[in-house]
């Protein structure tokens, strides 16, 4: 792979994480599930990608998310959040706030429209991103900082609006393989030579084995992912959400498309300095590891916890329904210097060739009247 070379200091950091994972493999009898490898690579205390200090988001990081692409994203999302707050309770819980750009835009727009929440809670496990989000909010909306609180875990109960932008994709995923008519789990072992890790397929645990049997993978020589952790997280949300809605924005597909015969190498994707590739064992601790989301599984997990699926749509449809083009029109088109950059940002957010079709929005809720603003047109719940 033609990827940028890390600094000597970064290589040392990655080597320390490799040693940490090797020790875990040794303690576990010579292998760990891929999901456990992904968990350690991303979240091992002080060593994992999200738990260490390297810059992750933005031009000088590894990837850019929608809130960093355009301030219009947060302003548009605020319209949907305001509707949920009005129907439930004036509190927001953002899961994985990243740089804080989305929180800052949401708070500013909600204040401008008279829908400011009483509290804005942020659940963020990364010390680096927690600090960065605090700095962003202090710089952009300092007068609202007193309304913001950072959490280490989900509250026991919640009423209001929950937001997760590109959160589910970074939760550890199990990898599975179909070979000779049998579905097996992918395990990680110590590697040989220059490769620090290798894989071996074997029988999975009870929950994963049951999930594999339900999937009925279409062909042999097929590798893919199952998001048991993300689904468990959704069930946890269902148990604490008394009234309101959770909005998740991520890339993925309904099950029929996710496990299509032609998608036989799965959806695993890594991000390193704005380069995307599919090797999760390259420089662990220095790169993000993600999988696309099976939104049918997310919907089923929500339903099992008593939540309603309130909508499912492409990002393009959702943002358009919430008035993205109206917000763009606030800037006069004849002011080219101001308008053209915003128009380019809108195109990136909504174009089928960019984020508009690959990214989806799903709304899960309890006690919230329908329809939600973002799903008035283009609702694809039937595809789940």
Secondary structure, 3 states (H helix, E strand, C coil): CCCCCCCHHHHHHHHHHHHHHHHHHHHCCCCEEHHHHHHHHHHCCCCCCCCCCCCCECCCCCECCHHHHCHHHHHHHHHHHHHHHHHCCCEEEEECCCCCHHHHHHHHHHHHCCCCCCEEEEECCCHHHHHHHHHHHHHHCHHHHHHEEEECCCCCCEEEEEEEECCHHHCCCEEEEEECCEEEEEEEEECCCCCCEEEEEECCCHHHHHHHHHHCCCCCCEEEEECHHHHHHHHHHHHHEEEEEEEEEEEEECHHHHCCCCCCCCCCEEEECCEEECCCCCCCCCCEEECCEEHHHHHHHHHHCCCEEEEEEEHHHHHHHCCHHHHHCCCCCCCHHHHHHHHHHHHHHHCCCCCCCCEEEEEEEECCCCCCHHHCCCCCHHHC
